[in-house]
């Protein structure tokens, strides 16, 4: 009889975590810098030109929506939802096998 799928040791999680962090920094840091630069330009436009005031409301909406998604992302990380992405698939297959054995 083979070893149950859930009893196998996980892959190198430290290497995966480090890779995820590096890729996130490579992608997110330039995005953050670009968005911060544009936001600074809009704030300067808001202070100096009445015609540019229309741009502040959409930027604030984007910031608040992004903050909400970021909070959900942090909550998912703290709850451990990204620790083992393969486990739900394995559990589903095990449940399917158990249901087939009952018939």
ZAVOKE-34143 format. One record per atom (N, C-alpha, C): x, y, z; residue number from 1; residue in one letter; atom name. Coordinates in nm, 3 decimals, decimal comma. Example, Ala and Ser with C-alpha at 12.3 -4.5 7.8 and 13.67 -1.06 7.14 Angstrom:
% ZAVOKE-34143
+---------+---------+---------+-----+--------+-------+
!    east !   north !      up ! num ! residu ! atome !
+---------+---------+---------+-----+--------+-------+
!   1,319 !  -0,569 !   0,780 !   1 !      A !     N !
!   1,230 !  -0,450 !   0,780 !   1 !      A !    CA !
!   1,320 !  -0,330 !   0,780 !   1 !      A !     C !
!   1,285 !  -0,225 !   0,708 !   2 !      S !     N !
!   1,367 !  -0,106 !   0,714 !   2 !      S !    CA !
!   1,290 !   0,003 !   0,787 !   2 !      S !     C !
+---------+---------+---------+-----+--------+-------+
% end
This chain:
% ZAVOKE-34143
+---------+---------+---------+-----+--------+-------+
!    east !   north !      up ! num ! residu ! atome !
+---------+---------+---------+-----+--------+-------+
!   0,085 !  -0,117 !   0,000 !   1 !      X !     N !
!   0,000 !   0,000 !   0,000 !   1 !      X !    CA !
!   0,089 !   0,123 !   0,000 !   1 !      X !     C !
!   0,052 !   0,225 !  -0,074 !   2 !      X !     N !
!   0,136 !   0,345 !  -0,087 !   2 !      X !    CA !
!   0,113 !   0,440 !   0,030 !   2 !      X !     C !
!   0,207 !   0,532 !   0,046 !   3 !      X !     N !
!   0,199 !   0,631 !   0,152 !   3 !      X !    CA !
!   0,088 !   0,731 !   0,119 !   3 !      X !     C !
!   0,005 !   0,768 !   0,216 !   4 !      X !     N !
!  -0,101 !   0,867 !   0,189 !   4 !      X !    CA !
!  -0,039 !   0,998 !   0,142 !   4 !      X !     C !
!  -0,112 !   1,065 !   0,058 !   5 !      X !     N !
!  -0,061 !   1,189 !  -0,001 !   5 !      X !    CA !
!  -0,032 !   1,293 !   0,107 !   5 !      X !     C !
!  -0,117 !   1,301 !   0,210 !   6 !      X !     N !
!  -0,098 !   1,402 !   0,313 !   6 !      X !    CA !
!   0,022 !   1,374 !   0,403 !   6 !      X !     C !
!   0,077 !   1,250 !   0,401 !   7 !      X !     N !
!   0,190 !   1,216 !   0,487 !   7 !      X !    CA !
!   0,325 !   1,251 !   0,424 !   7 !      X !     C !
!   0,326 !   1,288 !   0,298 !   8 !      X !     N !
!   0,451 !   1,323 !   0,232 !   8 !      X !    CA !
!   0,501 !   1,459 !   0,283 !   8 !      X !     C !
!   0,632 !   1,474 !   0,296 !   9 !      X !     N !
!   0,684 !   1,601 !   0,344 !   9 !      X !    CA !
!   0,668 !   1,709 !   0,236 !   9 !      X !     C !
!   0,644 !   1,835 !   0,278 !  10 !      X !     N !
!   0,627 !   1,943 !   0,181 !  10 !      X !    CA !
!   0,760 !   1,976 !   0,113 !  10 !      X !     C !
!   0,751 !   2,040 !  -0,002 !  11 !      X !     N !
!   0,872 !   2,082 !  -0,074 !  11 !      X !    CA !
!   0,944 !   2,189 !   0,007 !  11 !      X !     C !
!   1,059 !   2,228 !  -0,039 !  12 !      X !     N !
!   1,139 !   2,325 !   0,037 !  12 !      X !    CA !
!   1,064 !   2,457 !   0,045 !  12 !      X !     C !
!   0,998 !   2,478 !   0,156 !  13 !      X !     N !
!   0,915 !   2,598 !   0,173 !  13 !      X !    CA !
!   1,000 !   2,723 !   0,188 !  13 !      X !     C !
!   1,117 !   2,708 !   0,245 !  14 !      X !     N !
!   1,203 !   2,826 !   0,261 !  14 !      X !    CA !
!   1,244 !   2,882 !   0,125 !  14 !      X !     C !
!   1,279 !   2,794 !   0,033 !  15 !      X !     N !
!   1,318 !   2,837 !  -0,101 !  15 !      X !    CA !
!   1,200 !   2,901 !  -0,174 !  15 !      X !     C !
!   1,082 !   2,842 !  -0,159 !  16 !      X !     N !
!   0,962 !   2,897 !  -0,222 !  16 !      X !    CA !
!   0,928 !   3,033 !  -0,164 !  16 !      X !     C !
!   0,939 !   3,046 !  -0,033 !  17 !      X !     N !
!   0,910 !   3,173 !   0,032 !  17 !      X !    CA !
!   1,006 !   3,281 !  -0,014 !  17 !      X !     C !
!   1,134 !   3,248 !  -0,020 !  18 !      X !     N !
!   1,234 !   3,344 !  -0,065 !  18 !      X !    CA !
!   1,210 !   3,385 !  -0,210 !  18 !      X !     C !
!   1,177 !   3,289 !  -0,295 !  19 !      X !     N !
!   1,148 !   3,320 !  -0,435 !  19 !      X !    CA !
!   1,026 !   3,411 !  -0,446 !  19 !      X !     C !
!   0,923 !   3,384 !  -0,369 !  20 !      X !     N !
!   0,802 !   3,466 !  -0,372 !  20 !      X !    CA !
!   0,833 !   3,608 !  -0,327 !  20 !      X !     C !
!   0,910 !   3,623 !  -0,222 !  21 !      X !     N !
!   0,944 !   3,756 !  -0,172 !  21 !      X !    CA !
!   1,027 !   3,833 !  -0,274 !  21 !      X !     C !
!   1,124 !   3,766 !  -0,335 !  22 !      X !     N !
!   1,208 !   3,834 !  -0,435 !  22 !      X !    CA !
!   1,124 !   3,878 !  -0,555 !  22 !      X !     C !
!   1,039 !   3,789 !  -0,606 !  23 !      X !     N !
!   0,954 !   3,826 !  -0,719 !  23 !      X !    CA !
!   0,857 !   3,937 !  -0,682 !  23 !      X !     C !
!   0,802 !   3,933 !  -0,562 !  24 !      X !     N !
!   0,711 !   4,039 !  -0,519 !  24 !      X !    CA !
!   0,784 !   4,172 !  -0,514 !  24 !      X !     C !
!   0,907 !   4,173 !  -0,463 !  25 !      X !     N !
!   0,983 !   4,297 !  -0,458 !  25 !      X !    CA !
!   1,018 !   4,348 !  -0,597 !  25 !      X !     C !
!   1,055 !   4,256 !  -0,686 !  26 !      X !     N !
!   1,090 !   4,297 !  -0,822 !  26 !      X !    CA !
!   0,969 !   4,359 !  -0,893 !  26 !      X !     C !
!   0,852 !   4,308 !  -0,867 !  27 !      X !     N !
!   0,731 !   4,359 !  -0,932 !  27 !      X !    CA !
!   0,671 !   4,477 !  -0,858 !  27 !      X !     C !
!   0,659 !   4,466 !  -0,726 !  28 !      X !     N !
!   0,585 !   4,567 !  -0,650 !  28 !      X !    CA !
!   0,662 !   4,697 !  -0,627 !  28 !      X !     C !
!   0,792 !   4,690 !  -0,607 !  29 !      X !     N !
!   0,867 !   4,813 !  -0,579 !  29 !      X !    CA !
!   0,860 !   4,911 !  -0,696 !  29 !      X !     C !
!   0,886 !   4,870 !  -0,821 !  30 !      X !     N !
!   0,872 !   4,967 !  -0,931 !  30 !      X !    CA !
!   0,729 !   5,019 !  -0,945 !  30 !      X !     C !
!   0,630 !   4,931 !  -0,923 !  31 !      X !     N !
!   0,491 !   4,976 !  -0,930 !  31 !      X !    CA !
!   0,461 !   5,080 !  -0,823 !  31 !      X !     C !
!   0,509 !   5,055 !  -0,704 !  32 !      X !     N !
!   0,488 !   5,150 !  -0,594 !  32 !      X !    CA !
!   0,557 !   5,283 !  -0,623 !  32 !      X !     C !
!   0,678 !   5,278 !  -0,675 !  33 !      X !     N !
!   0,749 !   5,402 !  -0,708 !  33 !      X !    CA !
!   0,677 !   5,480 !  -0,817 !  33 !      X !     C !
!   0,632 !   5,410 !  -0,921 !  34 !      X !     N !
!   0,559 !   5,477 !  -1,028 !  34 !      X !    CA !
!   0,428 !   5,538 !  -0,980 !  34 !      X !     C !
!   0,353 !   5,462 !  -0,900 !  35 !      X !     N !
!   0,227 !   5,514 !  -0,849 !  35 !      X !    CA !
!   0,252 !   5,630 !  -0,754 !  35 !      X !     C !
!   0,354 !   5,618 !  -0,669 !  36 !      X !     N !
!   0,387 !   5,727 !  -0,576 !  36 !      X !    CA !
!   0,426 !   5,854 !  -0,649 !  36 !      X !     C !
!   0,501 !   5,839 !  -0,758 !  37 !      X !     N !
!   0,540 !   5,954 !  -0,837 !  37 !      X !    CA !
!   0,418 !   6,022 !  -0,900 !  37 !      X !     C !
!   0,329 !   5,943 !  -0,956 !  38 !      X !     N !
!   0,207 !   5,999 !  -1,015 !  38 !      X !    CA !
!   0,120 !   6,065 !  -0,908 !  38 !      X !     C !
!   0,111 !   6,002 !  -0,792 !  39 !      X !     N !
!   0,030 !   6,060 !  -0,685 !  39 !      X !    CA !
!   0,090 !   6,193 !  -0,639 !  39 !      X !     C !
!   0,223 !   6,199 !  -0,631 !  40 !      X !     N !
!   0,289 !   6,325 !  -0,595 !  40 !      X !    CA !
!   0,258 !   6,433 !  -0,699 !  40 !      X !     C !
!   0,262 !   6,396 !  -0,828 !  41 !      X !     N !
!   0,230 !   6,492 !  -0,933 !  41 !      X !    CA !
!   0,086 !   6,542 !  -0,920 !  41 !      X !     C !
!  -0,008 !   6,451 !  -0,887 !  42 !      X !     N !
!  -0,147 !   6,493 !  -0,870 !  42 !      X !    CA !
!  -0,163 !   6,586 !  -0,750 !  42 !      X !     C !
!  -0,093 !   6,558 !  -0,642 !  43 !      X !     N !
!  -0,100 !   6,646 !  -0,525 !  43 !      X !    CA !
!  -0,044 !   6,784 !  -0,560 !  43 !      X !     C !
!   0,068 !   6,789 !  -0,630 !  44 !      X !     N !
!   0,123 !   6,918 !  -0,671 !  44 !      X !    CA !
!   0,028 !   6,991 !  -0,766 !  44 !      X !     C !
!  -0,037 !   6,916 !  -0,855 !  45 !      X !     N !
!  -0,135 !   6,974 !  -0,945 !  45 !      X !    CA !
!  -0,254 !   7,028 !  -0,866 !  45 !      X !     C !
!  -0,295 !   6,955 !  -0,764 !  46 !      X !     N !
!  -0,407 !   6,997 !  -0,680 !  46 !      X !    CA !
!  -0,376 !   7,128 !  -0,608 !  46 !      X !     C !
!  -0,254 !   7,143 !  -0,562 !  47 !      X !     N !
!  -0,216 !   7,264 !  -0,488 !  47 !      X !    CA !
!  -0,204 !   7,385 !  -0,579 !  47 !      X !     C !
!  -0,165 !   7,363 !  -0,705 !  48 !      X !     N !
!  -0,134 !   7,479 !  -0,787 !  48 !      X !    CA !
!  -0,235 !   7,511 !  -0,895 !  48 !      X !     C !
!  -0,312 !   7,416 !  -0,943 !  49 !      X !     N !
!  -0,399 !   7,440 !  -1,058 !  49 !      X !    CA !
!  -0,539 !   7,389 !  -1,028 !  49 !      X !     C !
!  -0,636 !   7,477 !  -1,044 !  50 !      X !     N !
!  -0,775 !   7,439 !  -1,015 !  50 !      X !    CA !
!  -0,826 !   7,337 !  -1,117 !  50 !      X !     C !
!  -0,776 !   7,340 !  -1,238 !  51 !      X !     N !
!  -0,823 !   7,247 !  -1,342 !  51 !      X !    CA !
!  -0,784 !   7,102 !  -1,313 !  51 !      X !     C !
!  -0,683 !   7,079 !  -1,231 !  52 !      X !     N !
!  -0,638 !   6,943 !  -1,204 !  52 !      X !    CA !
!  -0,702 !   6,878 !  -1,084 !  52 !      X !     C !
!  -0,793 !   6,949 !  -1,016 !  53 !      X !     N !
!  -0,855 !   6,897 !  -0,894 !  53 !      X !    CA !
!  -0,937 !   6,770 !  -0,922 !  53 !      X !     C !
!  -0,991 !   6,757 !  -1,041 !  54 !      X !     N !
!  -1,074 !   6,640 !  -1,075 !  54 !      X !    CA !
!  -0,998 !   6,509 !  -1,059 !  54 !      X !     C !
!  -0,867 !   6,513 !  -1,066 !  55 !      X !     N !
!  -0,787 !   6,390 !  -1,063 !  55 !      X !    CA !
!  -0,768 !   6,334 !  -0,922 !  55 !      X !     C !
!  -0,794 !   6,412 !  -0,819 !  56 !      X !     N !
!  -0,770 !   6,367 !  -0,681 !  56 !      X !    CA !
!  -0,871 !   6,260 !  -0,639 !  56 !      X !     C !
!  -0,997 !   6,277 !  -0,673 !  57 !      X !     N !
!  -1,099 !   6,181 !  -0,630 !  57 !      X !    CA !
!  -1,074 !   6,040 !  -0,684 !  57 !      X !     C !
!  -1,046 !   6,020 !  -0,813 !  58 !      X !     N !
!  -1,018 !   5,883 !  -0,858 !  58 !      X !    CA !
!  -0,894 !   5,823 !  -0,793 !  58 !      X !     C !
!  -0,793 !   5,905 !  -0,772 !  59 !      X !     N !
!  -0,672 !   5,854 !  -0,708 !  59 !      X !    CA !
!  -0,701 !   5,809 !  -0,565 !  59 !      X !     C !
!  -0,780 !   5,884 !  -0,491 !  60 !      X !     N !
!  -0,815 !   5,844 !  -0,355 !  60 !      X !    CA !
!  -0,899 !   5,716 !  -0,356 !  60 !      X !     C !
!  -0,988 !   5,704 !  -0,454 !  61 !      X !     N !
!  -1,066 !   5,580 !  -0,466 !  61 !      X !    CA !
!  -0,975 !   5,460 !  -0,492 !  61 !      X !     C !
!  -0,878 !   5,477 !  -0,582 !  62 !      X !     N !
!  -0,784 !   5,368 !  -0,611 !  62 !      X !    CA !
!  -0,702 !   5,332 !  -0,488 !  62 !      X !     C !
!  -0,660 !   5,435 !  -0,414 !  63 !      X !     N !
!  -0,581 !   5,409 !  -0,293 !  63 !      X !    CA !
!  -0,662 !   5,331 !  -0,190 !  63 !      X !     C !
!  -0,785 !   5,373 !  -0,167 !  64 !      X !     N !
!  -0,868 !   5,305 !  -0,067 !  64 !      X !    CA !
!  -0,902 !   5,162 !  -0,111 !  64 !      X !     C !
!  -0,932 !   5,142 !  -0,239 !  65 !      X !     N !
!  -0,961 !   5,006 !  -0,287 !  65 !      X !    CA !
!  -0,836 !   4,919 !  -0,277 !  65 !      X !     C !
!  -0,721 !   4,974 !  -0,313 !  66 !      X !     N !
!  -0,595 !   4,899 !  -0,303 !  66 !      X !    CA !
!  -0,563 !   4,866 !  -0,159 !  66 !      X !     C !
!  -0,589 !   4,958 !  -0,068 !  67 !      X !     N !
!  -0,565 !   4,932 !   0,073 !  67 !      X !    CA !
!  -0,653 !   4,818 !   0,123 !  67 !      X !     C !
!  -0,778 !   4,814 !   0,078 !  68 !      X !     N !
!  -0,868 !   4,705 !   0,116 !  68 !      X !    CA !
!  -0,819 !   4,570 !   0,067 !  68 !      X !     C !
!  -0,776 !   4,564 !  -0,060 !  69 !      X !     N !
!  -0,723 !   4,438 !  -0,113 !  69 !      X !    CA !
!  -0,593 !   4,399 !  -0,044 !  69 !      X !     C !
!  -0,511 !   4,497 !  -0,010 !  70 !      X !     N !
!  -0,386 !   4,468 !   0,061 !  70 !      X !    CA !
!  -0,415 !   4,411 !   0,200 !  70 !      X !     C !
!  -0,516 !   4,466 !   0,268 !  71 !      X !     N !
!  -0,555 !   4,414 !   0,400 !  71 !      X !    CA !
!  -0,606 !   4,270 !   0,388 !  71 !      X !     C !
!  -0,685 !   4,241 !   0,285 !  72 !      X !     N !
!  -0,731 !   4,104 !   0,264 !  72 !      X !    CA !
!  -0,615 !   4,010 !   0,234 !  72 !      X !     C !
!  -0,517 !   4,058 !   0,158 !  73 !      X !     N !
!  -0,399 !   3,978 !   0,127 !  73 !      X !    CA !
!  -0,320 !   3,947 !   0,254 !  73 !      X !     C !
!  -0,299 !   4,048 !   0,339 !  74 !      X !     N !
!  -0,228 !   4,026 !   0,465 !  74 !      X !    CA !
!  -0,305 !   3,930 !   0,555 !  74 !      X !     C !
!  -0,436 !   3,944 !   0,559 !  75 !      X !     N !
!  -0,518 !   3,854 !   0,640 !  75 !      X !    CA !
!  -0,502 !   3,709 !   0,592 !  75 !      X !     C !
!  -0,502 !   3,690 !   0,459 !  76 !      X !     N !
!  -0,486 !   3,555 !   0,404 !  76 !      X !    CA !
!  -0,349 !   3,498 !   0,437 !  76 !      X !     C !
!  -0,246 !   3,582 !   0,433 !  77 !      X !     N !
!  -0,111 !   3,535 !   0,470 !  77 !      X !    CA !
!  -0,107 !   3,496 !   0,616 !  77 !      X !     C !
!  -0,164 !   3,580 !   0,703 !  78 !      X !     N !
!  -0,161 !   3,551 !   0,847 !  78 !      X !    CA !
!  -0,245 !   3,429 !   0,883 !  78 !      X !     C !
!  -0,347 !   3,398 !   0,804 !  79 !      X !     N !
!  -0,429 !   3,279 !   0,829 !  79 !      X !    CA !
!  -0,367 !   3,152 !   0,772 !  79 !      X !     C !
!  -0,255 !   3,167 !   0,700 !  80 !      X !     N !
!  -0,185 !   3,051 !   0,646 !  80 !      X !    CA !
!  -0,243 !   2,997 !   0,517 !  80 !      X !     C !
!  -0,316 !   3,078 !   0,444 !  81 !      X !     N !
!  -0,381 !   3,030 !   0,323 !  81 !      X !    CA !
!  -0,285 !   3,006 !   0,207 !  81 !      X !     C !
!  -0,161 !   3,052 !   0,218 !  82 !      X !     N !
!  -0,064 !   3,033 !   0,110 !  82 !      X !    CA !
!   0,046 !   2,935 !   0,149 !  82 !      X !     C !
!   0,031 !   2,867 !   0,260 !  83 !      X !     N !
!   0,135 !   2,775 !   0,305 !  83 !      X !    CA !
!   0,143 !   2,650 !   0,219 !  83 !      X !     C !
!   0,029 !   2,589 !   0,192 !  84 !      X !     N !
!   0,029 !   2,467 !   0,112 !  84 !      X !    CA !
!  -0,084 !   2,475 !   0,010 !  84 !      X !     C !
!  -0,052 !   2,521 !  -0,109 !  85 !      X !     N !
!  -0,152 !   2,541 !  -0,213 !  85 !      X !    CA !
!  -0,199 !   2,410 !  -0,275 !  85 !      X !     C !
!  -0,122 !   2,305 !  -0,258 !  86 !      X !     N !
!  -0,155 !   2,176 !  -0,319 !  86 !      X !    CA !
!  -0,249 !   2,092 !  -0,232 !  86 !      X !     C !
!  -0,259 !   2,122 !  -0,103 !  87 !      X !     N !
!  -0,336 !   2,039 !  -0,011 !  87 !      X !    CA !
!  -0,485 !   2,028 !  -0,047 !  87 !      X !     C !
!  -0,554 !   2,138 !  -0,085 !  88 !      X !     N !
!  -0,696 !   2,122 !  -0,120 !  88 !      X !    CA !
!  -0,718 !   2,024 !  -0,235 !  88 !      X !     C !
!  -0,629 !   2,024 !  -0,332 !  89 !      X !     N !
!  -0,640 !   1,931 !  -0,445 !  89 !      X !    CA !
!  -0,625 !   1,788 !  -0,395 !  89 !      X !     C !
!  -0,528 !   1,765 !  -0,308 !  90 !      X !     N !
!  -0,504 !   1,631 !  -0,256 !  90 !      X !    CA !
!  -0,621 !   1,584 !  -0,169 !  90 !      X !     C !
!  -0,674 !   1,674 !  -0,089 !  91 !      X !     N !
!  -0,788 !   1,639 !  -0,004 !  91 !      X !    CA !
!  -0,909 !   1,602 !  -0,088 !  91 !      X !     C !
!  -0,932 !   1,678 !  -0,196 !  92 !      X !     N !
!  -1,044 !   1,647 !  -0,284 !  92 !      X !    CA !
!  -1,028 !   1,508 !  -0,346 !  92 !      X !     C !
!  -0,907 !   1,475 !  -0,390 !  93 !      X !     N !
!  -0,883 !   1,344 !  -0,450 !  93 !      X !    CA !
!  -0,899 !   1,232 !  -0,347 !  93 !      X !     C !
!  -0,854 !   1,254 !  -0,225 !  94 !      X !     N !
!  -0,871 !   1,154 !  -0,119 !  94 !      X !    CA !
!  -1,019 !   1,134 !  -0,088 !  94 !      X !     C !
!  -1,095 !   1,243 !  -0,080 !  95 !      X !     N !
!  -1,239 !   1,232 !  -0,055 !  95 !      X !    CA !
!  -1,309 !   1,158 !  -0,168 !  95 !      X !     C !
!  -1,269 !   1,185 !  -0,290 !  96 !      X !     N !
!  -1,327 !   1,115 !  -0,405 !  96 !      X !    CA !
!  -1,297 !   0,965 !  -0,398 !  96 !      X !     C !
!  -1,174 !   0,931 !  -0,359 !  97 !      X !     N !
!  -1,136 !   0,790 !  -0,347 !  97 !      X !    CA !
!  -1,218 !   0,722 !  -0,237 !  97 !      X !     C !
!  -1,237 !   0,791 !  -0,123 !  98 !      X !     N !
!  -1,317 !   0,734 !  -0,014 !  98 !      X !    CA !
!  -1,462 !   0,714 !  -0,058 !  98 !      X !     C !
!  -1,518 !   0,809 !  -0,130 !  99 !      X !     N !
!  -1,656 !   0,795 !  -0,177 !  99 !      X !    CA !
!  -1,669 !   0,680 !  -0,277 !  99 !      X !     C !
!  -1,569 !   0,663 !  -0,362 ! 100 !      X !     N !
!  -1,573 !   0,552 !  -0,457 ! 100 !      X !    CA !
!  -1,560 !   0,416 !  -0,385 ! 100 !      X !     C !
!  -1,483 !   0,412 !  -0,279 ! 101 !      X !     N !
!  -1,467 !   0,287 !  -0,203 ! 101 !      X !    CA !
!  -1,593 !   0,248 !  -0,128 ! 101 !      X !     C !
!  -1,676 !   0,345 !  -0,092 ! 102 !      X !     N !
!  -1,801 !   0,317 !  -0,019 ! 102 !      X !    CA !
!  -1,904 !   0,249 !  -0,108 ! 102 !      X !     C !
!  -1,896 !   0,272 !  -0,239 ! 103 !      X !     N !
!  -1,996 !   0,216 !  -0,331 ! 103 !      X !    CA !
!  -1,981 !   0,069 !  -0,349 ! 103 !      X !     C !
+---------+---------+---------+-----+--------+-------+
% end
